[in-house]
Amino acid sequence: MFRPLAALDAFDRRLFDRLTGQERRIIDRNLKRLSNSANRSMLWLTIAAGMAVFGGHRARQAALRGAVAIAITSTLVNLPLKYVARRDRPPRRRFDRPLPISMPGSFSFPSGHSASAFAFATGVGLEHPRLALPILPLASAVAYSRVHLRDC
């Protein structure tokens, strides 16, 4: 491996172990719900539907742009990029217990959940910046949930 990438990989693994080293049942349970709600981009598509139904013209445009951004990003991330990077998922157990969520069989990097979350936030933000304000923290929480639950 290219030396700077090896150092970055080692740092990333140490940080990952630190973030996921302790079991926190309440946090795990809530992050599991959040992570699962983002499966197949359902969280983002539900928000887009709400924006389209209850928002004005600009919100509908933002919802459409966000949905298109998810479609493009998911196609790129879940098909070619995961197989180019080929990064294995973390161990399926934490301590002596199985993980709180079932893991996909695909490679871990880049994260499809995280990519879709930020694609949607970016698409919405480009069209309607004020709507991105509540979406960006939610996208960040989804991305963190994948790391915390060791499903990245």
N, C-alpha and C positions, 0 to 999 in steps of 0.2 A: 504494500500500500504506500502511496505517496506520503512522505514524512509529515508534512503539515496536516494532511487528512488523518493520519494515524493519531497525531496529538489531539486533534479536534474530536475524533472518535473516542479516545480515552477520556477526555474531559466530559463528553456527552454521557458516556456510560457511568462515570462517577456521579454526575449530577442526577441522572436517572435513578441510581441506587439511593441517593439521598432523599429524593422526592417520594420514592415509593417504598422506603424501608420500613415504615410503620403502618400497621393496620389501624384504620379509623372507621369503625363500622357505620356511624351516622353519615360521615362525609362520603364513604364508599357507596352507601345506599343511594344518596342523593345524586352523586356524580354518575352512578350507574343509570339512574332514571334519565338524567340529562343526555348521557352518551347514547342510550338506546333510543331516545326521542329523535336523535339526529341520524339514526340508521336510514339508509336510502334517501337521505336529505328530507325526510318527512317534516322535521321541525321547520326547516327553511321554507319548504313549499306551503306549509300551513300558514306561516307568517305572511308569505307572499299572497296567499289566497285572502287572508284578512285584510291586507293592504289593498288588494284589488277591489274587494267588496265594500270596505268601509272608508277607503281613502278617495281622494279626488283623482283627477287626471294624472298629476305628477306622481302620486303614490302608485297608481296602476303601471305607469311607465317604469318606475323604480322596481316594482315587483317583477315585471317582465324582464328587465335587465338583470336582476338578481338571479332569476330562474335560468336565463340563458347562460349566465356566468357559471352557474353550477353545472349545467350540461356540458359546457366546453371543458371545464376544469376536471370534472369526473371522468370524462373520456380520456383526457391526457394523463391524469394521475393513476387511475385504476387500471388502465391498459398498459401503455408503454413505460411510463416512468417507474412504476414499482418494479418492473422486470429489468430495467436498466440498473437501478440502484441495488436491488436484490438484498436488502437488509432484513435479516431474520427478526421475528418477533421475540420479545423477552420470554424468559421461562414462564410456563403456564401455571406455576404455583408461587404463592407468596407465603413464606414461612412453611408450615406444614399443611396449609389449606389451599384448595383450588381457588383460582381467581374468581372475583364476584361476577364476571361476565364471560360469555363464551367468545373465543377468539376466532376471527376470520382465518381462512387458510392462506390468504395472500401475504405478500411481504409487508413489512411495517412502514417503510419509508418510500415516498412521502405519505403522510396520513390522509386518506380519503376524506375522513370526517373533518379534519382541520382545513384541508384545502377547500372543501365545499363550503364550510362555515365562512371562511374569509373571502371566498369568491362571491358568495351571496352578499356579505357585508360591503364588499368593494363595489359590486354592481349597484346595489341600492344607494350607496353613498355617492357614487358618480352622478346619479340621477336626482337624488334628494338627500343632500348631506345631513339634514336634521334627523332623518329617519335612521341614519347609520349610528347615531349616538346610543340608542338602546341595543342595537344589534351587535355592535363591536364587542361590548363586554360579554354578551351571550356567546359570540363566536369564540372569544378567548376562553370562556369557561368550558365550552365543548372541547377545544384543543387541549386544555389542561386535563380534562376528564380522561382523555385517551392515555396521557402519560401517567396520571395518578393510578388509574386502574390497570396499568401495565399492558395496555392494549395498543400501544403505538407501534 
